[in-house]
Every structure is written in C-alpha cells, then in structure tokens.
Amino acid sequence: MKDIPNLFGSNVFNDSVMQARLPKDIYRALKKTISRGTHLELDVANVVANAMKEWATEKGATHFTHWFQPMTGTTAEKHDSFISPVGGGRVIVEFSGKELVRGEPDASSFPSGGLRATFEARGYTVWDATSYAFIKDGTLCIPTAFCSYSGEALDKKTPLLRSMEALDKQALRILKLFGNTTAKRVITTVGPEQEYFLIDKKMYLQRPDLIYTGRTLFGARPPKGQELEDHYFGCLRPRVSAFMKDLDEELWKLGVYAKTKHNEVAPAQHELAPVFATTNIATDHNQLTMELMRSVANRHGLACLLHEKPFAGINGSGKHNNWSISTDTGVNLLEPGETPYENAQFLLFLVAVIKAIDDYQDLLRVSAASAGNDHRLGANEAPPAIISMFLGDELTEILEALESGSEYHNKEKLQMQIGVNVLPHFPKDTTDRNRTSPFAFTGNKFEFRMLGSAFSIAGPNIVLNTVVADILRQFADSLEKSKDFKTDLAALVKKTFHEHKRIIFNGNNYSDEWVTEAQKRGLLNLKTTVDALPTFVSPKSIDVFTKHHVFSESEIHSRYEILLESYCKTLNIEALSMVNIVKEKVIPASLDYQNELAGLLKRKKACGEYDASLETYLLEKISKLSAGLLKKLTALENSILEAKEELAILTLASFYRDKIFTAMSELRLVVDELETLVARKHWSLPTYAELLNSVD
C-alpha cells in the first residue's frame, strides 16, 4: 500500500516545503502575503523563485508555466524552460522573481467580450501567491491571474479574489460589532462535488457528436436505463475502480483533497467529492480535477464526459457547490451550535444569506446558465430554474418564532430507533435533507446544486461572495449606528426574515405545484440561458458588482457578450454536427437497409414467395421516415443559414434557442426512430445501450 501521507502534496510547493526551503524572514514575508493579502516585494520573490526552481528541478521539472483560467471555461498555459544561455554554447538553469511574479502571454486570441481589439495582444499573468505552485507533466505550474494591458480582468480568478476580499471586508465589520477582535480575515470555503460519465474510448471515437459537442445529439432510449436505481452507490466495476484509484493518487500528489467516490444514479455515471478548501484554492483544484479526469480516463482506455447532459432521457451531471464562511481562527460562521436560537451571530449571518439569495435570485440563476445546463435544469435530476432555499424544520421554526416573538424550545436530540437491538443507537438529526432544493442548508454550509458539471466554480462563487458581502455591508451600516445593539440586532433579524421568507421552500422543488406557488410568491423563473443573461447587465447587477470593485461596468458587459457568444457558438457547433452526422452516417445507413430490404423483396417475388409483409412494412416505414428526415434536415440547414443574417447578439441567441434548437429537436426525433428500425450492421453509431454499458 502506498504511503498516502507522504504521497499527498508531493508535487506541490506547499507550506511545509516553503518552511523547509526558505529563509525564516522570507517565509514570514510570504506567509504574510498569503494570509493578509499584503504586497510581495521583488527581493522576496527572487528568493522564493530560486527555491521553487531548485525544488522543481530536483523533481525532474524542466519548464515553468503561468497557469491561468481565461474566459473559455478551461485552463491555459505557455511553457518556458528554465535554461538561459551563458555563452560558449552553454546554458544555466535559472528562474527569477520577475519570471515568477509576472508573465506575458499573447492575449489576442482569448475571449474578451469587446474589451480590446484583436490586434491588441499584450496581456499579463500575475502570480497568485495564495494558491500553491505545483508540478504537472514535468512542468512547474504557477497559478496566476490574467489581465489585459489596461488592467481589465480577462479571467475567472481575478474577480473571484476581488469578491473574496469584498466579503472579508464586510464580514469583519460584523464580527467587530460582536466584540471579535481576534479574527483578522474572513474567508469562504467550498467543497465542489463533481459528477461525470465514463464510457469506453473506442466507442467514444465512433460518436462524432460526443467528440465535437460533448453530448449525444442522437440516440434512442435503451431498454434499461436508470429505472431500477441499481447503479446508485452500487459496486464499482473493475475498470472504473482502477480509474478511480489512479485518479485519487494523481489528485493527492497535487494536494487535491479527493475524499469520496461512488456510482451515481445514471448508468456509467459517477461522482468525486473533495474536502473543503478556501474558495480560490478549491476553484483551482476543481479545474485540475476535471483535467485529470480526462487524462487518467484516457490512460485506462476510457472517455470522461463532463457535459451537463451527455445522454437524453437519463440523469445529467451537476456540480454541487458546498459554500460556507469561516474566520482565520477556524470559526465557521454558518455553524448553528447547540442552541441556534440563542446564537445571535449565526442568525445574523443566516438571514444575510437569505436576503442575498432573495434579492439577487437573477444573479444566482445567471451563474448557473449555459447551453448545456439548459438541458438539465428542471429535469428530475436537477432543481428547476427557480431559485429557492431549504433551511429545514428546525431553523425555519426558529426564525418563525423570532418573527412572531414567541418562545422557542430547543428540541432534544432523539435517538434513532431502527428496530434492531444489535444495531448501535445514535442521535437523530433535527431535520431531513432536501436534494431537490437549488440552495439548501446542510448543517454548517449551503449547497448550491444548480451548477453544471463542466462549470468553473469561480462564477457562482463570485456571485455568492459579492451578494452576501453587499447584505453584510447594509447590516453593518445600520448596526454601527445603533444605540442599543442587542435590541436593534433582534429587530433586524426579525425584519429581514419577514421580508424575505418567500425564498424559503422546504418541499419538493420538482413538483408542478411548486412552479405555481413560486409564481404566486413573485419568484423568478428564468427557464433558459437567454432568459437569464440580460439580468446580468441590469442596473442593479452593475451596481452591486461595481460597488464592491468585483467587476467594472466594462468587465460586466464583456462577460455578458462572451456568455451570449458562447451560447450561440455551442448551438451552432451542435447544429452543424447534426447535419454532418445525418449526411455521413444516418442517410447511408437508411439507404443501405432500404436497398437490402428491396433486394430481399425482389428475391422473394422471383421465388414465388408472396408473404413479404414484414419486409414491405419496414421498407414503407423507413421510406416514409427518410422523406421526413430530408424535410427536417433541410429545415435545420436553412435555419443555420438564416442565423448568419442576425446581428444583435441577444437577438441571435434568441434565434438559436427558438428556431435552431427546435429544428434540431425535430430532426432528432426522426433519426432516433430510424435507429430502432435500421439493422444494426448498417447503423455505425454506437447506441445508448452500448455506450452506457461499455465499461466492465
């Protein structure tokens, strides 16, 4: 068995490595930068860079890269070697503080949303000292922010760090009101649960739709899907188990706290969950997790699918964002304690989150919006597009008692009675869990369940940090003027809950009744990405982001443009892929089978066999479907051509949603029916039954 404690973080320039390799004064200066966010001087950076280079080269690294997260949703890296020429055909290995702190990749080809012209190529990557450097594939990777020549953020890390600073600033104001002077910093922590599918790589390579779009654009439902619910938490198949073991070890080497692994509900679907980490680090780790899932799967002859809905008719994949707030002294500010009714500080932070989610429902919905996630939200494996909160019976009753001014008596911890004497007794939780809720309180954190599996978690956490910071600012502005803190605090908690309790729903979010009820409560139901995105550039949204210096107004508009463009491009790629697959795979298969049937009919007639009813039926059925296929294919091709005439980006996105997606859906119906009729030897696309059961 491997020595896991020594394996863990072995490829990370972490705190223990820094402490061992850096002079004490340099280590203290770097730790101050990491823990307090202070500026790092170049002379300190030079010493750190040299130690980092020595450590990396000892481990076989030959290159370094500034590892950053542009607006593509993936990561980016440009590799430079450590060598420098010294004359006489010789080189030395060196790495300076300047190279550590700043890089200059070509920024012209990354999405900017109109922030800059294509010919303006200069961009900067800036070392994020709060996230440890690591070695991957023989290269020292340095986590960095990415900005333009004029200082605008071109990435996801920069605004995330800004949002963390915004929440830190406002939360400390609240803590000081409660007499807490020991906490110097407040951070948010996240544990993102990652769902994914594994299929055989050979079959994956036979599906052009999976290669180009990440999801199956065609596919008839298999005889058996997830109906029996026998895959959930089931025994791991050997190839899956070997993959998971390999993945864990690769993640542990990079300091990723991979903790839980299991089969999910859908066949071929699985989940990995890590231990909590600071939001910035958790975001970096989740990007690494998705990257390693793909590369490790490839080693095992597998393909890892991270699309939100790779297969129609069965569960898609989400990413549950478990979010909490803690101090640098280790206190979880969303921990109710044994007597939450008397825990005024917890209750204030709780109602701040309630108000934030209610006031900024639209921004939470935008943070989970994408073309891929539109397939998933509202289905029975994911929350609807309506934002609501689950608090559970105990907290709801506590807040209702505070609102009404009535007494609340703490519930005794009941012992769980299972009815078998030999089984151990244990305290029963005071409330159940609600897996249908988009935003559920789960003991000492909130689980935001709307994210799609392919998402960077930066966007949703930027929103969460910012909107909660804004409410804490409002609370601090009010309470700092208070003459009677306890009385005014109680009144504020009561008032906030009364005004925002409409957002709390502890029932079944999947039910049709909830959609009707949510409408009565005045909650938003932004069903698609195109419905949601315009709210991102509303005056209210611009105000909250700019007020806390998370985004400038130009950065907001640029991201709005990028998100809309991404939506349009995604559907355009899917539509073009559909057209190609129909022409190259479906039509030939249909014609080949029709020719076979026609030949069989001809031979039967020549032999005097007149009972050819089955062949006749099939030939007529497939011929009719083929005619419909041509009609639907032509309609889709015409829609694609028509889209090129649209100019305004929101109008174009609406056209793709309403016209092109509808044409794609109608074409799929015909193809999926043909799949059930055409002989398998002619149908070259692996079926759902084969794909979902391809890994033994």
C-alpha positions in Angstrom: 0.0 0.0 0.0 1.2 3.5 -0.9 2.3 5.9 1.9 -0.6 8.3 1.4 0.6 11.0 3.9 3.9 11.2 2.0 2.2 10.9 -1.4 -0.2 13.7 -0.6 1.1 17.1 -1.9 4.4 15.6 -3.0 4.2 17.6 -6.2 3.1 20.9 -4.5 5.3 23.7 -3.3 3.2 23.9 -0.2 3.7 25.4 3.2 5.9 22.6 4.6 8.2 22.8 1.5 8.4 26.6 1.8 9.1 26.4 5.5 11.9 23.9 4.9 13.5 25.7 1.9 13.0 29.4 2.5 15.0 31.6 5.0 12.8 32.4 8.0 12.4 36.1 7.1 11.4 35.3 3.5 9.0 32.6 4.7 7.4 35.1 7.1 7.0 37.7 4.4 5.5 35.2 2.0 3.1 33.9 4.7 2.0 37.5 5.4 1.2 38.0 1.8 -0.8 34.7 1.7 -2.7 35.2 5.0 -3.2 39.0 4.9 -3.1 39.8 1.2 -0.2 42.2 1.6 2.1 43.2 -1.3 5.1 40.9 -2.0 8.4 42.7 -2.6 10.6 41.7 -5.6 13.6 40.8 -3.4 11.4 38.3 -1.6 10.0 37.0 -4.9 13.6 36.4 -6.1 14.4 34.1 -3.2 11.1 32.3 -3.5 11.6 31.8 -7.2 15.1 30.3 -6.7 13.9 27.9 -4.0 10.9 27.0 -6.2 13.2 26.3 -9.2 15.6 24.1 -7.1 12.7 22.1 -5.7 11.0 21.7 -9.1 14.2 20.6 -11.0 15.0 18.1 -8.2 11.7 16.5 -9.1 12.5 16.4 -12.8 10.8 19.6 -14.0 12.5 21.3 -17.0 9.9 24.1 -17.7 7.6 26.5 -15.9 4.3 28.0 -16.9 1.9 30.6 -15.6 -1.3 28.5 -15.2 -4.4 30.7 -15.6 -8.1 30.5 -16.2 -9.3 32.6 -19.2 -13.0 33.1 -20.1 -13.0 29.8 -22.1 -14.0 27.8 -19.0 -10.8 25.8 -19.1 -7.2 26.5 -18.1 -4.3 27.8 -20.2 -0.6 27.6 -20.0 2.5 28.7 -22.0 5.7 26.7 -21.2 9.1 28.2 -20.9 12.3 26.2 -20.0 14.5 27.1 -17.0 17.6 27.4 -19.3 19.4 30.6 -20.1 22.4 30.9 -22.4 25.7 32.0 -20.9 28.0 31.9 -24.0 30.2 29.2 -25.4 27.3 27.1 -26.3 26.4 26.6 -22.6 23.3 27.2 -20.5 22.5 27.6 -16.9 19.2 26.8 -15.1 17.7 29.9 -13.5 14.3 31.3 -12.6 13.9 34.9 -11.4 11.4 36.6 -9.1 10.3 38.7 -12.1 9.5 35.5 -14.1 7.6 34.1 -11.0 5.6 37.2 -10.4 4.7 38.2 -14.0 4.3 36.6 -17.4 3.2 38.0 -20.7 1.1 35.6 -22.8 -0.5 36.6 -26.1 -3.9 37.8 -25.0 -5.3 38.5 -28.5 -6.9 35.1 -29.1 -8.7 34.7 -25.8 -12.4 35.8 -25.3 -12.5 39.4 -24.2 -16.1 40.4 -25.0 -15.0 43.5 -26.8 -12.8 44.8 -24.0 -9.9 45.0 -26.5 -9.3 44.8 -30.3 -7.8 41.6 -31.7 -4.6 43.3 -32.6 -4.0 44.5 -29.0 -2.1 41.4 -28.0 -0.4 42.3 -24.7 -1.7 40.6 -21.6 -0.3 39.8 -18.2 -0.4 36.8 -15.9 0.3 37.7 -12.3 1.3 35.2 -9.6 -1.5 34.3 -7.1 0.6 33.6 -4.0 -2.5 32.3 -2.1 -2.6 29.2 -4.4 0.4 26.9 -4.2 2.5 26.1 -7.3 2.6 22.5 -8.4 4.4 20.2 -10.8 2.3 18.6 -13.7 3.8 16.6 -16.6 7.4 17.8 -15.8 6.4 21.5 -15.7 6.3 23.8 -12.7 2.7 25.4 -12.8 2.3 28.7 -11.1 -1.4 29.7 -10.5 -1.9 33.2 -11.9 -4.5 35.9 -12.6 -4.8 37.1 -16.2 -5.4 40.7 -17.1 -5.2 43.0 -20.2 -2.7 45.7 -20.8 -5.1 48.3 -19.4 -5.8 46.2 -16.3 -9.2 44.6 -17.0 -9.7 41.1 -15.8 -9.7 38.6 -18.7 -10.1 35.6 -16.4 -12.1 34.0 -13.7 -9.6 34.1 -10.9 -9.2 37.9 -10.6 -12.9 38.7 -9.9 -13.0 35.7 -7.6 -10.2 37.1 -5.5 -11.9 40.5 -5.5 -15.1 39.0 -4.3 -13.4 37.2 -1.5 -11.8 40.5 -0.4 -15.2 42.2 -0.6 -16.8 39.6 1.7 -13.8 39.6 4.0 -14.1 43.4 4.5 -17.8 43.4 5.3 -17.8 40.3 7.4 -15.0 41.7 9.7 -17.2 44.8 10.3 -20.0 42.5 11.5 -17.6 40.5 13.8 -16.3 43.6 15.4 -19.8 44.5 16.4 -19.9 41.2 18.3 -16.7 42.1 20.0 -14.5 39.8 18.0 -11.1 41.5 17.6 -9.0 38.3 17.1 -10.2 37.4 13.6 -8.1 39.2 11.0 -9.6 37.6 8.0 -12.9 36.0 6.9 -12.8 33.5 4.0 -15.3 31.5 2.1 -14.7 27.8 1.7 -16.0 25.4 -0.9 -16.2 21.7 -1.5 -17.4 21.0 -5.1 -18.9 17.6 -5.7 -18.1 16.6 -9.3 -20.3 14.3 -11.4 -19.2 12.7 -14.6 -19.7 9.8 -17.0 -17.2 7.1 -18.1 -17.6 5.3 -21.4 -15.2 3.1 -23.5 -12.8 5.3 -25.5 -13.2 3.2 -28.7 -17.0 3.7 -28.7 -16.5 7.4 -27.9 -14.3 7.8 -31.0 -17.2 6.3 -33.1 -19.5 9.1 -32.0 -18.7 12.4 -33.8 -21.3 14.2 -31.7 -19.5 13.3 -28.4 -16.2 14.4 -29.9 -17.4 17.8 -31.2 -20.1 18.7 -28.6 -19.6 16.6 -25.5 -23.1 15.2 -25.8 -25.0 12.7 -27.9 -27.1 14.6 -30.4 -28.9 11.4 -31.4 -29.8 8.2 -29.6 -32.9 6.1 -29.0 -33.6 5.2 -25.3 -32.2 1.8 -24.3 -34.5 -0.9 -22.9 -32.9 -0.4 -19.5 -31.8 3.0 -18.2 -31.8 4.1 -14.6 -35.3 2.8 -13.8 -34.2 0.2 -11.3 -31.9 2.7 -9.5 -29.4 -0.2 -9.2 -26.4 1.8 -10.2 -26.6 4.3 -7.4 -23.9 3.5 -4.8 -23.5 0.1 -6.5 -20.4 -2.0 -6.5 -17.6 -0.4 -8.6 -16.8 -2.2 -11.8 -13.1 -3.2 -12.2 -12.1 -0.7 -14.9 -14.0 2.1 -13.0 -12.4 1.1 -9.7 -8.9 1.1 -11.3 -9.6 4.5 -12.9 -10.8 6.0 -9.6 -7.7 4.6 -7.7 -5.4 6.1 -10.3 -7.3 9.4 -10.2 -7.1 9.7 -6.4 -3.4 9.2 -6.4 -2.8 11.8 -9.1 -5.0 14.3 -7.3 -3.4 13.6 -3.9 0.1 14.3 -5.4 -1.3 17.7 -6.4 -2.7 18.4 -2.9 -6.3 18.0 -4.0 -8.4 16.7 -1.1 -10.2 13.9 -3.1 -12.3 12.2 -0.4 -15.4 10.4 -1.7 -16.1 8.4 -4.8 -19.2 6.4 -5.8 -21.5 5.4 -8.6 -24.2 7.9 -9.3 -27.9 7.3 -10.4 -27.5 7.0 -14.1 -25.6 4.0 -15.6 -22.0 4.9 -16.4 -22.3 8.0 -14.1 -20.0 8.6 -11.1 -19.1 11.3 -8.5 -16.0 12.6 -6.8 -16.2 14.8 -3.8 -13.3 16.6 -2.1 -12.8 18.0 1.4 -13.5 21.8 1.8 -10.8 24.3 0.8 -10.6 28.1 0.6 -12.7 29.1 -2.4 -9.8 30.3 -4.5 -7.8 27.0 -4.0 -11.0 24.9 -4.4 -11.6 26.5 -7.8 -8.0 25.8 -8.9 -8.3 22.2 -7.6 -11.6 21.6 -9.4 -10.1 22.7 -12.7 -7.3 20.3 -12.1 -9.7 17.6 -11.2 -11.6 17.9 -14.5 -8.4 18.0 -16.4 -7.0 14.9 -14.7 -10.3 13.0 -15.0 -9.9 13.3 -18.8 -6.2 12.4 -18.9 -6.5 9.5 -16.4 -9.5 8.1 -18.2 -7.6 8.1 -21.5 -4.8 6.1 -19.8 -7.5 3.5 -19.0 -9.0 3.3 -22.4 -11.9 5.4 -21.2 -13.5 8.7 -22.1 -14.7 11.0 -19.3 -17.8 13.1 -20.2 -18.3 16.3 -18.3 -21.2 17.7 -20.3 -24.3 18.5 -18.2 -26.5 16.2 -20.3 -24.5 13.8 -22.4 -27.4 11.4 -22.8 -31.1 12.3 -23.3 -33.7 10.6 -21.1 -31.4 9.8 -18.1 -29.8 12.0 -15.4 -27.4 14.6 -16.4 -24.4 15.7 -14.3 -24.2 18.6 -11.9 -21.6 20.1 -9.6 -22.8 20.8 -6.1 -21.1 23.8 -4.7 -20.9 23.5 -0.9 -20.2 27.0 0.4 -19.5 28.3 3.8 -17.9 31.3 5.7 -15.1 30.9 8.2 -12.6 33.1 10.1 -8.9 32.7 10.0 -9.2 31.5 13.6 -11.2 28.4 12.4 -14.7 29.5 13.4 -17.4 28.6 10.9 -19.8 31.5 10.8 -22.6 29.3 9.5 -22.3 26.8 12.3 -25.6 27.0 14.4 -24.1 25.5 17.5 -26.1 23.5 20.1 -28.5 26.4 20.7 -29.0 28.2 17.4 -32.0 30.1 18.8 -29.6 31.9 21.2 -26.7 32.2 18.6 -27.3 35.8 17.5 -24.1 36.0 15.4 -25.1 32.8 13.4 -28.7 34.1 13.0 -27.5 37.4 11.6 -25.2 35.7 9.0 -28.0 33.3 8.2 -30.6 36.0 7.4 -27.9 37.9 5.5 -27.6 34.9 3.2 -31.4 34.6 3.0 -31.8 38.2 2.0 -28.9 38.0 -0.5 -30.4 35.0 -2.3 -33.8 36.6 -2.4 -32.6 40.0 -3.6 -30.2 38.5 -6.2 -32.1 35.4 -7.5 -31.3 36.6 -11.0 -27.6 36.6 -10.5 -27.6 33.2 -8.9 -29.5 31.9 -11.9 -27.1 33.6 -14.3 -24.2 31.9 -12.5 -25.6 28.5 -13.5 -26.6 29.4 -17.0 -25.2 27.7 -20.1 -26.4 25.9 -23.2 -25.5 22.6 -21.7 -27.2 23.2 -18.4 -30.4 24.3 -20.1 -30.9 20.6 -20.9 -30.6 19.6 -17.2 -32.3 22.3 -15.1 -35.9 21.4 -14.5 -35.5 17.7 -15.2 -36.0 15.3 -12.4 -32.3 15.1 -11.5 -31.8 18.8 -11.0 -33.6 21.8 -9.4 -35.8 23.9 -11.6 -34.7 27.2 -12.9 -36.4 28.8 -9.9 -34.1 29.9 -7.1 -35.3 28.9 -3.6 -33.7 27.9 -0.3 -34.1 24.9 2.0 -33.5 25.6 5.7 -35.0 22.5 7.3 -37.6 22.4 10.0 -35.5 23.4 13.0 -34.1 26.7 11.5 -37.4 27.6 9.9 -39.2 27.2 13.2 -36.5 29.2 15.0 -36.9 32.1 12.5 -40.7 31.9 12.6 -40.6 32.1 16.4 -38.3 35.1 16.3 -40.6 36.7 13.7 -43.7 36.2 15.8 -42.0 36.9 19.1 -42.9 33.6 20.6 -40.8 31.2 22.7 -38.8 28.5 21.0 -37.7 25.5 22.9 -34.7 23.6 21.7 -35.6 20.1 20.5 -34.0 17.3 22.3 -31.7 15.1 20.2 -33.8 12.0 19.8 -32.1 8.6 19.5 -32.5 6.9 16.1 -34.7 3.9 16.5 -34.3 1.3 13.8 -36.0 -1.6 15.5 -33.0 -3.9 15.7 -31.4 -4.2 19.1 -28.0 -5.3 17.9 -27.6 -2.1 15.8 -26.0 0.9 17.6 -28.1 3.9 18.7 -27.1 7.4 17.5 -28.6 10.9 17.8 -31.2 11.7 15.1 -30.6 14.9 13.1 -33.2 17.6 13.8 -34.1 17.9 10.2 -34.1 15.9 7.0 -32.1 16.8 3.8 -33.7 18.1 0.6 -31.9 17.1 -2.6 -34.5 18.9 -4.8 -33.6 22.4 -3.5 -31.3 24.6 -5.5 -29.8 26.2 -2.4 -30.0 24.0 0.7 -28.6 24.5 4.2 -26.9 21.2 5.2 -25.7 21.7 8.8 -23.0 24.4 8.6 -22.9 25.3 4.9 -25.1 25.9 1.9 -25.2 23.5 -1.1 -25.8 25.3 -4.4 -27.0 22.5 -6.6 -27.7 24.2 -9.9 -24.2 24.2 -11.3 -23.5 22.1 -14.4 -20.7 19.5 -14.3 -18.5 21.3 -16.8 -18.6 24.7 -15.0 -15.8 26.5 -13.4 -17.0 27.1 -9.9 -15.5 30.6 -10.0 -18.6 32.3 -11.5 -21.2 31.0 -8.9 -18.8 31.8 -6.0 -18.1 35.3 -7.3 -21.8 35.9 -7.2 -22.3 34.3 -3.7 -19.4 36.2 -2.2 -20.4 39.5 -3.7 -24.2 39.5 -2.9 -23.6 38.3 0.7 -20.9 40.9 1.1 -23.4 43.5 0.0 -26.0 42.5 2.5 -23.4 42.4 5.3 -22.5 45.9 4.3 -26.1 47.0 4.6 -26.3 45.3 8.1 -23.0 46.9 9.2 -24.1 50.3 8.1 -27.2 50.0 10.1 -25.9 48.4 13.3 -22.7 50.5 13.6 -25.1 53.5 14.2 -27.1 51.5 16.8 -27.5 52.9 20.4 -28.9 49.6 21.6 -27.1 46.8 19.7 -29.0 43.8 21.1 -32.4 45.3 20.5 -31.6 46.6 17.1 -29.9 43.3 16.1 -33.0 41.3 17.1 -35.3 43.7 15.2 -33.0 43.4 12.1 -33.1 39.6 12.1 -36.9 39.6 12.6 -37.4 42.2 9.8 -35.1 40.5 7.4 -36.7 37.1 7.7 -40.2 38.6 7.5 -39.4 40.4 4.2 -37.5 37.6 2.5 -39.1 34.3 3.8 -40.7 33.9 0.4 -37.4 32.4 -0.9 -37.6 29.6 1.7 -39.2 26.4 0.5 -38.7 23.1 2.3 -40.9 21.0 0.0 -40.4 19.2 -3.4 -38.9 21.6 -5.9 -39.5 19.1 -8.7 -43.3 19.3 -8.4 -45.6 21.3 -10.7 -47.3 22.7 -7.7 -44.1 24.5 -6.7 -43.8 26.2 -10.0 -47.3 27.6 -9.5 -46.6 28.5 -5.8 -43.3 30.2 -6.8 -45.1 32.4 -9.3 -47.6 33.4 -6.5 -44.6 34.4 -4.3 -43.1 36.5 -7.1 -40.0 34.4 -7.6 -38.3 34.5 -10.9 -38.5 31.6 -13.3 -35.7 32.2 -15.9 -36.1 29.0 -17.8 -33.2 29.3 -20.3 -29.8 30.9 -20.5 -31.2 33.5 -23.0 -33.9 34.5 -20.4 -31.3 34.8 -17.6 -28.3 36.6 -19.1 -29.9 40.0 -19.7 -30.3 40.4 -15.9 -26.5 40.2 -15.6 -26.3 43.7 -17.1 -29.2 45.2 -15.3 -28.6 48.4 -13.3 -29.0 46.5 -10.0 -26.4 43.9 -11.0 -23.9 46.5 -12.3 -24.3 48.5 -9.1 -23.6 45.6 -6.7 -20.5 44.4 -8.6 -19.0 47.9 -9.1 -19.8 49.0 -5.6 -17.6 46.2 -4.2 -15.0 46.5 -7.0 -15.5 42.9 -8.2 -16.2 43.9 -11.8 -16.0 47.2 -13.6 -19.0 48.0 -15.8 -17.0 47.3 -18.9 -15.9 43.9 -17.4 -19.6 43.0 -16.8 -20.6 43.9 -20.3 -17.7 41.9 -21.7 -18.7 38.8 -19.8 -22.3 39.2 -20.9 -21.1 39.3 -24.6 -18.8 36.3 -24.0 -21.6 34.2 -22.4 -24.1 35.0 -25.2 -21.5 34.3 -27.9 -20.6 31.0 -26.2 -24.3 30.0 -26.2 -24.7 30.8 -29.9 -21.4 29.1 -30.9 -22.3 26.0 -28.8 -25.7 25.6 -30.6 -24.1 26.4 -34.0 -21.5 23.6 -33.5 -24.2 21.2 -32.4 -26.4 22.1 -35.4 -23.5 21.7 -37.9 -22.5 18.4 -36.2 -26.1 17.1 -36.6 -26.1 18.0 -40.3 -22.8 16.2 -40.9 -23.8 13.1 -38.9 -27.1 12.8 -40.8 -25.4 13.1 -44.1 -22.4 10.9 -43.4 -23.9 8.3 -41.1 -27.7 8.2 -40.9 -28.6 8.6 -44.6 -26.2 6.0 -45.9 -27.4 3.6 -43.2 -31.0 4.2 -44.1 -30.4 3.8 -47.8 -28.3 0.6 -47.3 -31.0 -1.0 -45.3 -33.7 0.0 -47.8 -31.6 -1.5 -50.6 -31.3 -4.7 -48.6 -35.0 -4.9 -48.0 -35.8 -4.1 -51.6 -33.4 -6.8 -52.8 -35.0 -9.3 -50.4 -38.5 -8.4 -51.7 -37.3 -8.9 -55.2 -35.8 -12.3 -54.5 -38.9 -13.4 -52.7 -41.1 -12.5 -55.6 -38.7 -14.2 -58.0 -39.0 -17.4 -55.9 -42.8 -17.1 -55.8 -42.9 -16.3 -52.1 -45.6 -13.7 -51.7 -45.6 -13.4 -47.8 -43.4 -10.4 -47.6 -45.5 -8.3 -45.3 -42.7 -7.7 -42.8 -40.2 -6.5 -45.5 -42.9 -4.4 -47.1 -43.9 -2.8 -43.8 -40.3 -2.0 -42.9 -39.5 -0.6 -46.3 -42.5 1.6 -46.3 -41.9 2.8 -42.8 -38.2 3.6 -43.4 -39.0 5.2 -46.7 -41.6 7.5 -45.0 -39.2 8.4 -42.2 -36.4 9.1 -44.8 -38.7 11.6 -46.5 -39.3 13.2 -43.2 -35.6 13.1 -42.5 -34.9 15.1 -45.6 -37.5 17.7 -44.7 -36.2 18.2 -41.2 -32.6 18.3 -42.3 -33.4 20.9 -44.9 -35.2 23.0 -42.3 -32.2 22.9 -40.0 -29.8 23.8 -42.7 -31.9 26.8 -43.7 -32.1 27.9 -40.1 -28.3 27.8 -39.8 -28.0 30.0 -42.9 -30.6 32.3 -41.6 -28.7 32.8 -38.3 -25.9 34.4 -40.2 -28.1 37.3 -41.1 -28.8 38.2 -37.4 -26.6 41.0 -35.9 -27.6 41.8 -32.3 -26.1 39.2 -30.1 -29.2 38.8 -27.8 -31.4 38.5 -30.9 -29.1 35.9 -32.3 -29.1 33.9 -29.1 -32.9 34.0 -29.0 -33.0 32.8 -32.7 -30.7 29.9 -31.8 -32.9 28.9 -28.8 -36.3 29.3 -30.6 -35.6 28.3 -34.2 -32.4 26.3 -34.4 -32.8 24.3 -31.2 -36.4 23.5 -32.2 -35.2 22.3 -35.7 -32.5 20.2 -34.0 -35.1 18.5 -31.7 -37.4 17.7 -34.6 -34.6 16.2 -36.6 -33.5 14.1 -33.7 -37.0 12.6 -33.3 -36.8 11.2 -36.8 -33.2 9.9 -36.5 -34.0 8.2 -33.2 -36.9 6.4 -34.6 -34.8 5.3 -37.6 -32.3 3.9 -35.2 -34.9 1.5 -33.8 -35.7 0.2 -37.4 -32.5 0.1 -39.3 -30.5 -3.1 -38.9 -27.6 -2.8 -36.5 -25.0 -3.9 -39.1 -25.8 -0.7 -41.1 -26.1 1.7 -38.1 -22.4 2.7 -37.5 -23.1 4.9 -34.4 -22.8 3.0 -31.1 -26.2 3.0 -29.4 -27.2 4.2 -25.9 -27.4 0.6 -24.7 -23.8 0.0 -25.9 -22.4 3.3 -24.7 -23.9 3.1 -21.2 -22.8 -0.4 -20.7 -19.4 -0.2 -22.4 -17.2 -0.2 -19.2 -16.9 -3.5 -17.4 
